[in-house]
């Protein structure tokens, strides 16, 4: 998303504010799959081994980790859903149906540029132009304090 003016950049950052949470969910889901893979093997039972509360029972530890990951994922999904509703209400201010749909696909469905290009049967640069125009149109509907909050979060995430 190069060649954006400040207005477009601010709108883009605000609209894409949940992308990192989606990425976080994907990471947690990968770890859950690893845990399931590790737990699905045939367990080795040792009549002499009595598990203690020292973390030596790896099956129990993995089950606890799995449960914690599920809890984190559920919390993130709820946060994303709430923000998606807010974003949708803002996007509904775009009256051009193609622009609205493209921006919805980009910022709510989090489709890649290639997916958008294929879905709408446009040349490579056309989706960029339409979405960039949409960013200009949508920025007045995004509260400045919310943009500032996202900008400060971006600084924190970069370290």
trRosetta pair geometry for C-beta under 8 A, 3 or more apart (Angstrom, degrees):
i j d omega theta_ij theta_ji phi_ij phi_ji
1 4 5.8 12 152 -34 92 130
1 9 8.0 140 129 -107 118 68
1 12 5.9 143 160 -148 159 159
1 128 7.6 -178 -114 -139 61 98
1 132 7.9 162 -152 -85 88 93
3 132 7.9 -12 98 -122 93 149
4 8 3.9 -131 -164 95 101 122
4 9 4.6 134 114 -60 125 79
4 12 6.5 -42 -148 -7 166 142
4 132 6.7 -145 -105 -131 86 102
4 135 7.1 -33 -142 101 118 158
5 8 5.2 93 51 13 68 102
5 9 6.9 -131 99 -7 32 93
5 136 7.8 48 50 -92 117 100
6 9 5.6 -58 -144 38 30 112
6 10 6.2 30 159 -19 66 106
7 10 6.1 -54 -148 35 26 109
7 11 6.5 23 155 -14 61 108
7 135 7.2 136 122 134 78 92
7 136 5.9 59 114 -119 125 66
7 139 4.7 -72 -177 -48 91 177
8 11 5.8 -59 -149 39 31 109
8 12 6.1 32 154 -21 67 108
8 132 5.8 3 -138 -153 142 75
8 135 4.1 72 -138 114 76 134
8 136 5.9 -29 -76 -62 88 71
8 139 7.3 -90 -78 -54 33 131
9 12 5.6 -54 -145 36 29 113
9 13 6.3 30 156 -19 64 105
10 13 5.9 -53 -147 35 29 110
10 14 6.4 25 156 -16 63 107
10 139 6.2 76 82 -132 106 114
10 142 7.4 178 133 86 99 140
10 147 4.9 20 -174 -155 110 131
10 151 7.4 -31 -122 -63 84 114
11 14 5.9 -58 -148 39 30 109
11 15 6.0 24 157 -15 67 112
11 135 4.2 156 83 -164 135 83
11 136 7.5 -135 5 -60 155 22
11 138 5.3 116 -152 84 134 101
11 139 4.2 -92 -64 -80 117 84
11 142 6.1 167 -113 4 73 148
12 15 5.9 -59 -142 41 27 107
12 16 6.0 3 165 0 65 116
12 135 5.7 -10 -53 -125 82 137
13 16 6.3 -70 -139 49 23 95
13 17 6.8 57 154 -68 60 82
13 147 7.2 89 80 -149 112 77
13 150 5.1 146 136 131 104 127
13 151 6.6 63 127 -77 157 67
13 154 6.3 -49 -153 -55 128 142
14 17 5.8 -19 -161 -33 32 116
14 142 5.0 97 108 -160 168 149
14 146 6.2 72 -133 124 121 102
14 147 5.3 -58 -66 -101 124 72
14 150 5.1 -173 -95 9 62 164
15 87 6.2 106 -136 -143 66 118
15 90 7.9 -138 -95 92 88 135
15 91 7.9 88 -125 -71 114 104
15 103 7.4 -75 -154 -174 152 100
15 106 7.8 34 140 106 131 100
15 107 4.1 -55 166 -132 108 145
15 135 7.7 -110 1 -112 142 88
15 138 7.4 47 -64 114 127 149
16 19 4.8 -7 179 -16 86 124
16 107 6.2 -104 -74 -126 62 89
17 20 7.9 -50 176 20 41 96
17 83 6.8 -118 86 -175 110 144
17 150 5.0 -91 -97 -122 122 121
17 153 7.4 66 -145 74 102 146
18 21 5.0 -53 -165 39 67 116
18 22 6.3 74 137 -26 82 95
18 79 7.7 174 -125 122 106 91
18 80 5.0 110 -164 -126 133 84
18 83 5.1 162 -67 95 126 141
18 84 7.0 -41 6 -61 170 79
18 87 7.8 -95 -1 -30 126 146
19 22 5.5 -50 -153 32 38 114
19 23 6.5 37 150 -17 67 103
19 110 6.4 144 -109 -123 86 122
20 23 5.4 -50 -150 37 38 115
20 24 6.3 46 148 -25 66 102
20 157 6.8 -98 -103 -131 166 150
21 24 5.3 -46 -147 32 36 117
21 25 6.6 42 151 -21 63 99
21 76 5.1 178 -176 -162 104 106
21 79 6.3 -123 -152 93 159 120
21 80 5.5 -168 107 -72 134 104
22 25 5.7 -51 -153 32 33 112
22 26 6.6 35 149 -19 64 103
22 80 6.9 97 -67 -113 77 144
22 110 6.0 64 -81 -77 178 173
23 26 5.6 -50 -151 33 35 114
23 27 6.6 38 150 -20 65 102
24 27 5.7 -52 -153 33 33 113
24 28 6.5 31 151 -15 65 105
24 76 6.1 -152 92 -123 117 155
25 28 5.7 -57 -149 39 33 110
25 29 6.1 35 153 -22 67 106
25 73 5.6 93 -134 -132 87 86
25 76 5.3 -165 -71 106 100 144
25 77 7.0 90 -107 -64 140 79
25 80 7.9 -37 -34 -27 141 148
26 29 5.6 -53 -145 36 31 113
26 30 6.5 35 154 -22 64 101
27 30 5.8 -51 -152 31 32 112
27 31 6.6 28 151 -15 64 104
28 31 5.7 -55 -151 38 35 110
28 32 6.3 40 150 -22 67 103
28 69 4.8 166 -169 -162 102 100
28 72 5.9 -153 -116 90 154 120
28 73 5.2 -164 107 -69 144 100
28 76 7.9 158 16 17 148 148
29 32 5.5 -49 -147 34 34 115
29 33 6.5 37 152 -21 64 102
29 73 7.0 93 -63 -107 79 138
30 33 5.7 -54 -153 34 32 112
30 34 6.6 34 148 -20 64 102
31 34 5.5 -50 -151 33 37 114
31 35 6.5 38 151 -20 66 102
31 65 7.7 -99 150 151 117 115
31 69 6.0 -154 90 -113 115 150
32 35 5.6 -53 -150 35 33 112
32 36 6.4 33 153 -18 66 104
32 66 6.0 95 -130 -135 80 81
32 69 5.2 -169 -71 115 97 146
32 70 7.3 95 -106 -63 133 75
32 73 7.9 -18 -39 -36 142 146
33 36 5.7 -51 -146 36 32 111
33 37 6.3 36 152 -21 64 106
34 37 5.6 -55 -150 36 31 114
34 38 6.4 28 153 -17 65 106
35 38 5.7 -56 -148 38 31 109
35 39 6.1 20 157 -12 67 112
35 62 5.0 162 -152 -172 102 101
35 65 6.2 -164 -101 92 144 112
35 66 4.9 -170 123 -77 155 102
35 69 7.7 177 3 18 148 149
36 39 5.9 -62 -142 44 29 105
36 40 6.0 35 158 -34 66 109
36 66 7.5 103 -58 -115 72 133
37 40 6.0 -52 -142 23 25 114
38 41 6.9 -47 -175 7 34 108
38 62 6.2 -135 92 -131 125 154
39 59 6.6 104 -121 -136 95 82
39 62 5.8 -178 -66 118 110 143
39 63 7.5 98 -103 -67 146 77
39 66 8.0 -27 -20 -47 149 147
43 59 6.8 6 -117 -76 128 141
46 49 3.9 62 83 3 115 112
51 56 6.0 -168 -140 84 72 95
51 57 3.7 37 -146 -69 136 117
51 60 6.9 116 173 -1 156 136
52 56 5.9 47 46 28 83 121
52 57 7.7 176 44 -25 37 98
55 61 5.9 61 -155 -82 75 132
57 60 4.1 32 114 20 118 116
57 61 6.4 152 92 -18 65 87
58 61 5.3 -54 -144 40 37 115
58 62 6.1 39 157 -21 69 105
59 62 5.8 -54 -148 36 28 110
59 63 6.4 30 153 -19 63 106
60 63 5.7 -54 -149 36 32 112
60 64 6.4 32 153 -19 65 104
61 64 5.7 -54 -150 36 31 111
61 65 6.3 31 152 -18 65 105
62 65 5.6 -51 -145 37 33 112
62 66 6.2 38 153 -23 65 105
63 66 5.6 -51 -147 34 31 115
63 67 6.4 33 153 -19 63 105
64 67 5.7 -54 -150 36 31 113
64 68 6.4 31 153 -17 65 106
65 68 5.7 -56 -149 38 32 111
65 69 6.3 34 153 -20 66 105
66 69 5.8 -55 -150 35 30 112
66 70 6.5 32 152 -20 64 104
67 70 5.7 -52 -150 33 32 113
67 71 6.5 33 152 -19 63 105
68 71 5.6 -53 -150 35 33 114
68 72 6.4 34 152 -18 66 104
69 72 5.7 -53 -148 36 33 111
69 73 6.2 34 154 -20 66 106
70 73 5.7 -54 -147 37 30 112
70 74 6.4 32 155 -20 64 105
71 74 5.8 -53 -149 34 29 112
71 75 6.5 29 153 -18 62 106
72 75 5.8 -57 -152 36 31 112
72 76 6.3 28 153 -16 66 108
73 76 5.7 -57 -147 39 31 110
73 77 6.2 34 155 -22 66 106
74 77 5.7 -53 -146 34 29 113
74 78 6.5 31 154 -19 62 104
75 78 5.8 -56 -154 34 30 112
75 79 6.5 29 151 -17 64 106
76 79 5.6 -54 -148 37 35 112
76 80 6.2 34 155 -19 68 106
77 80 5.7 -54 -145 38 30 111
77 81 6.3 34 154 -23 64 106
78 81 5.7 -53 -148 33 29 113
78 82 6.6 29 156 -18 63 104
79 82 6.0 -56 -152 35 30 110
79 83 6.4 20 156 -9 65 110
80 83 5.9 -62 -147 44 31 106
80 84 5.9 36 154 -26 68 108
81 84 5.6 -52 -143 33 28 114
81 85 6.7 32 156 -21 61 100
82 85 6.0 -53 -158 29 30 111
82 86 6.8 26 148 -14 63 106
83 86 5.5 -53 -150 38 39 113
83 87 6.1 40 151 -20 70 106
84 87 5.5 -52 -142 40 32 112
84 88 6.1 38 155 -24 65 104
84 108 5.6 93 -148 -137 100 93
85 88 5.7 -52 -148 33 29 114
85 89 6.7 32 153 -20 62 102
86 89 5.8 -53 -154 32 31 112
86 90 6.8 28 150 -15 63 104
87 90 5.7 -57 -153 37 35 110
87 91 6.1 33 152 -18 69 108
87 107 6.2 -142 174 133 138 117
87 108 6.2 174 103 -81 128 92
88 91 5.6 -55 -142 40 32 110
88 92 6.4 46 154 -34 63 100
88 104 7.3 50 -117 -122 79 100
88 108 6.4 54 -75 -91 89 142
89 92 5.7 -44 -153 19 30 119
90 93 6.2 -42 -179 8 44 113
90 138 6.3 76 151 -167 100 107
90 141 5.1 150 -152 121 85 117
90 142 6.0 45 -148 -80 144 76
91 94 5.9 -38 -176 15 59 111
91 100 6.3 118 162 -150 95 79
91 103 5.6 -174 -138 109 116 119
91 104 5.8 126 155 -78 156 80
91 107 7.2 178 -76 69 134 129
91 108 7.4 -83 -4 -34 161 120
91 138 6.8 -12 -104 -120 53 134
92 100 7.5 52 -114 -143 34 125
93 137 7.7 -173 114 142 99 95
93 138 6.5 131 73 -121 114 71
93 141 4.6 179 21 -76 166 162
94 99 5.4 -122 172 107 130 107
94 100 4.3 172 95 -84 111 84
94 103 6.4 93 18 33 165 145
94 134 5.9 9 -116 -142 146 99
94 137 5.9 94 -106 110 91 131
94 138 6.2 -34 -57 -75 108 97
95 100 7.3 -130 98 -47 2 125
96 99 3.9 49 89 22 116 115
96 100 6.2 169 82 -17 57 86
96 134 7.8 -123 60 -93 120 95
97 100 5.6 -55 -141 38 29 113
97 101 6.1 26 161 -17 65 108
98 101 5.9 -57 -146 38 28 108
98 102 6.1 26 157 -18 64 110
98 120 7.2 93 -157 -139 101 131
98 130 6.7 -78 126 -156 104 144
99 102 5.8 -57 -144 38 28 110
99 103 6.2 23 159 -14 64 109
99 130 5.5 -149 -104 178 78 98
99 131 7.6 163 -149 -88 76 40
99 133 6.7 -83 -122 90 131 105
99 134 4.6 170 -178 -81 108 113
99 137 7.5 44 149 42 148 147
100 103 6.1 -62 -147 40 25 105
100 104 6.2 28 154 -21 64 109
100 134 7.7 169 -73 -128 36 130
101 104 5.6 -54 -146 36 30 114
101 105 6.3 30 155 -18 65 106
101 120 8.0 141 104 -86 117 116
102 105 5.8 -54 -148 37 30 110
102 106 6.3 25 154 -17 64 109
102 116 6.0 76 -147 -159 87 123
102 120 6.5 -3 -91 -54 104 151
102 127 6.1 -168 -157 -143 131 88
102 130 5.4 42 72 114 166 128
102 131 5.8 -122 130 -72 117 87
102 134 7.1 -172 81 -24 106 155
103 106 5.6 -54 -142 40 33 110
103 107 5.8 -6 171 12 70 114
103 131 5.9 143 -87 -126 77 82
103 134 4.7 -145 -64 148 130 156
103 138 7.2 153 -161 -44 160 148
104 107 6.9 -72 -129 52 19 83
104 108 5.0 -23 -169 26 64 122
104 109 6.7 54 137 -3 69 100
105 108 7.3 -36 -79 53 12 83
105 109 4.8 -33 -146 46 49 126
105 111 4.5 -20 162 19 93 133
105 115 7.6 -149 164 112 120 106
105 116 5.6 141 109 -102 132 96
105 119 6.8 -153 -147 66 164 160
106 109 7.5 38 -3 57 12 83
106 110 7.4 32 172 -113 32 25
106 111 6.0 -75 -91 55 41 84
106 116 6.2 5 -72 -73 89 144
106 131 5.8 53 -17 -118 166 138
107 110 7.2 23 -154 -77 14 56
111 115 4.1 -122 -175 89 103 129
111 116 5.2 127 112 -54 123 83
111 119 7.3 -16 179 -8 161 142
112 115 4.7 99 53 4 77 101
112 116 7.1 -142 95 -3 42 86
113 116 5.7 -56 -149 38 34 111
113 117 6.1 39 152 -24 67 106
113 127 5.9 163 -154 88 81 137
113 128 7.0 14 -137 -63 127 86
114 117 5.5 -51 -144 34 31 115
114 118 6.4 28 157 -15 64 106
115 118 5.9 -57 -149 39 29 108
115 119 6.1 30 155 -21 65 109
116 119 5.7 -55 -143 36 30 111
116 120 6.2 0 168 6 66 112
116 122 7.8 -21 131 40 80 118
116 127 4.6 110 116 -137 122 154
117 120 6.8 -75 -144 50 19 90
117 122 5.5 -105 -141 67 64 84
117 123 7.6 -60 -150 118 108 15
117 124 6.2 5 -126 -113 147 42
117 126 7.5 119 -120 58 84 94
117 127 5.4 -106 -75 -12 71 134
118 121 7.4 20 -172 -74 29 47
120 126 7.8 -136 104 106 124 121
120 127 6.7 134 49 -83 137 103
122 126 3.7 -121 174 76 124 135
122 127 5.5 143 76 -43 142 81
122 130 7.9 -94 -120 -6 171 133
123 126 4.9 101 55 -15 76 111
125 128 5.4 -58 -164 38 56 117
125 129 6.2 55 145 -24 82 104
126 129 5.8 -57 -150 34 34 111
126 130 6.4 28 158 -16 69 107
127 130 5.8 -57 -145 39 34 109
127 131 6.0 26 161 -13 70 110
128 131 6.2 -63 -145 43 25 104
128 132 5.9 26 158 -20 65 111
129 132 5.8 -55 -143 37 26 111
129 133 6.4 27 156 -17 62 105
130 133 5.8 -56 -153 36 29 111
130 134 6.4 30 149 -20 63 108
131 134 5.2 -53 -148 37 36 117
131 135 6.4 45 151 -28 66 97
132 135 5.6 -44 -150 25 34 115
132 136 7.2 35 151 -17 60 98
133 136 5.9 -53 -160 31 36 111
133 137 6.6 29 148 -14 67 108
134 137 5.5 -58 -147 41 37 110
134 138 5.9 27 159 -17 72 113
135 138 6.0 -59 -137 40 27 105
135 139 6.5 45 161 -44 62 98
136 139 6.3 -42 -152 6 26 116
137 140 7.8 -61 176 22 35 98
138 141 5.7 -68 -168 41 57 111
138 142 6.6 52 142 -27 83 105
139 142 5.8 -60 -151 28 40 110
142 146 6.1 -115 175 75 85 120
142 147 5.8 90 129 -57 116 104
143 146 4.5 84 72 5 94 106
143 147 7.2 -163 97 -8 49 84
144 147 5.5 -54 -150 35 38 113
144 148 6.3 38 153 -19 69 104
145 148 5.6 -50 -147 37 34 113
145 149 6.4 40 151 -23 63 103
146 149 5.5 -48 -148 33 34 115
146 150 6.6 33 153 -17 64 103
147 150 5.8 -56 -152 37 32 109
147 151 6.3 34 151 -20 66 106
148 151 5.5 -52 -145 37 33 113
148 152 6.4 30 157 -17 66 104
149 152 6.0 -56 -149 37 29 107
149 153 6.4 31 151 -19 63 106
150 153 5.5 -53 -148 36 34 114
150 154 6.4 41 151 -26 65 101
151 154 5.6 -49 -152 28 33 116
151 155 6.9 34 151 -18 62 101
152 155 5.6 -49 -154 32 38 113
152 156 6.6 39 148 -19 66 104
153 156 5.5 -55 -150 37 37 113
153 157 6.2 37 153 -21 69 105
154 157 5.8 -53 -145 35 31 111
154 158 6.5 28 157 -17 63 106
155 158 6.0 -58 -150 36 30 108
156 159 7.8 38 173 -74 34 27
